[in-house]
Structures are given as C-alpha cells and as structure tokens.
Amino acid sequence: MKKNFFHFAKVLIAVLLLIITETTIKAQTIAPNYVDGKVYFKLLNSSDTIPVYNGTGETPAYIADLVAKYNVTKLYRPFVSANSIILKSIYRMEFSNIASVEQVITDLKAIY
C-alpha cells in the first residue's frame, strides 16, 4: 500500500512540474498584455483595405519601413471570412523584433 502511494505521489509531482514548466515556457517575455511578435490593429475606415504581406517576394511600399525596422514577417487579415465589415478591417502583423512592440504600435498609429 505504501509503495503504491509513493509511486502515485511521484507521478503527481512529475505531472505538476510538467504543467508549471509548460506554462512558463509559453509566457510572454516582453509585455504581459501582448503576445510576443504579434499585433492586431483595425483600420479606422472599415471600407479601406491594404494588401497582405507574407514575408516573401517584393515588400509593398506601404510597409517597407516597418519590414526593415521590425523585421515584419506577415501582415494579413485573420478574419477575412467573417460576415462583419468591422472584423474584416482588422489586421494581424507578425514581426521578429519583439522587444519593440510599443514602438510598432506607435508607428502603426502614425500610418493608419
């Protein structure tokens, strides 16, 4: 009986340590309110659209500065199939320079 209890306790401790480690690994490293390297933004005029960028090919002129400055890897509309015009005007930008998230937001506000 004691042997089974100690085996169960070891397994329980191992599972708890795994859960704690897993949640720590996935935590944001720069800002607790943002996902590292990803920013969502909405265009003020819902009828406006901007071309998407997938990180390959020619860089569109409208984001050339952002791509160079923050190493933007993607810019796309995540809710493109939504029925709402408001959701269709939301874009997601992914970038590698995660330490500059506040500056990315400031620069996006200046552009859009």
Order of alpha helices (4+ residues) and beta strands (2+ residues): alpha-beta-alpha-beta-alpha-beta-alpha
